Amino acid sequence: MDHFGIGSAISGACKVACIAGRRSGRTTSLVESLKSGDRVVFLSEREGRRVQPLCLERDVKIEIIVTDPRSLDRLTARPPSPHDGRTIFDHGWVEQFYRIAIEQASSDIDRLQTMLSGYGAPHRATRRQAEQFSKWDF
């Protein structure tokens, strides 16, 4: 358990940042920065298909990659771009990646606390629960 609530605060700040970024021109900025031969990683094929025509309007040919941020091994298994292109992550993918990392860090803290605590170590929640059960234990 994150006794101080730091994980919750970071998670909340991440949500606020993601919401605040909506309609701010991130996709337009991405499209304007792309060059032919670049790869763009998206969360969904739908988003990739939405961006690709915007690039073609600028005579920029990009490669669309769709992958889940939890499956980095599928992404890193790809060879480098043969066209000296960059690999760029769409803002939706980046947001999801950060959310997953924050969630994983919170889970890791919980797991470490459980693993490193003694079996009889009193924890507030379990102590209250034991007190309630003892009232009804005959």
Secondary structure, DSSP 8 states (H G I E B T S, - for coil): --TT-HHHHHHHHHHHHHHHTTTSSHHHHHHHH--TT-EEEES-HHHHHHHHHHHHTTT---EEEE--TT-HHHHHTS---TTS--EEE-HHHHHHHHHHHHHHHHHHHHHHHHHHS-TT---HHHHHHHHHHHHH--
